[in-house]
Amino acid sequence: MTLPKSKSIPESAVEKKPIPWHIVFFLGPALLIYLTFSVYPLLDTLILSLYDEQKGQSSFVGLQNFITLISDDNWSSAFWNALANNFQFFIIHMLVQNPIGLLLAVLLSSPKLRFSGSYRTFIFMPTMLSVVIIGFVWQLLLSPIWGISENFLYHLGLDHYFDAWLGKESSALITLSFISVWQFVGIPMMLIYATLLNIPDDIVDASVVDGANPMQTFWYIKLPLILPTIAMVSILTFVANFNAFELIYAVKGALAGPNFSTDLMGTFFYRTFFGFQLQEGSATMGAAVATLMFLIILVGIMLFLFFVQRRIQRFQF
């Protein structure tokens, strides 16, 4: 028995889907702004880093600017110093800021804590202040001449620990790192806090019924559920720290003293591109520094996503 052949539907009878012009209308302006102020400057910087300017004339030199930054005696010491300081700046934030943010988020998410909303506001408030204001205020507080830190430690019996922390090479970068931690600890706190509130109460109640204490509930139930958020916070910390500039510039200036001990990639780029005091600015060398900053951030994120993020199991609530 042969089945009847199905009749083919003519193409004219097929209803064509209309073009979603509303999507173009709503996304077009944002896409145009993103291409103009993000993509185009990035591509222009990458191209500019491959050129050299001599007496107002540009010539293509390929990777010579990057070789000069890494190996030339006039540039390499400053570059490697800024890169090492930047990694130290990032490690302090990872080991101090993010664990404190996690601890604060866990404490503030407790339903037994009173006035938790006020605590969140006070902790997050420094994040909304200008970095320039934060740097100037802390510079006044820690000043050995007119600051109040020495008297404060004196009343606590700890005056022998006071020192010119911002004026010594061994402690200036660490002090600025702790100032930055104090200002921005509210960001990881709020991100992790929001994730903790999103955990269903049924899961927590089930662990309590099974006999788990609060520490076991956090370690075996809550922590695995917030690991993706902690990973995202780590990526944001890495990107923000390798773009840091304002705090160092506000407190120590473009020279990032004393003796470049607080110099980061951001301040090194500023001096290279715009010039400062006896240093002549170079747009092509500055573009090379900015390109290396971009590549360092890109490689760091890719390594983190490959070795860490892909191993973290995500849960849907």
Buried (B, 14 or more C-beta within 10 A) or exposed (E): EEEEEEEEEEEEEEEEEEEEEEEEEEEEEEEEEEEEEEEEEEEEBBEBBBBBEEEEEEEEBEEBBBBBBBEEEEBBEBBEBBBEBBBBBBEBBBEBBBEBBBEBBBEBBEEEEEEBEEBBEEBBEBBEEEBEEBBEEBBEEBBEEEBEBBEEBEEEEEEEEBBBBBBEEEBBBBBBBBBBBBBBBBBBBBBBBEBBEEBEEEBBEEBEEEEBEEEEBBEEBBEEBBBBBBBBBBBBBBBBBBBBBBBBBBBBEBBBBBEBBBBBBBBBBBBBBEBBEEEEEBBBBBBBBBBBBBEBBEEBBEEBEEEEBEEEEEEEE
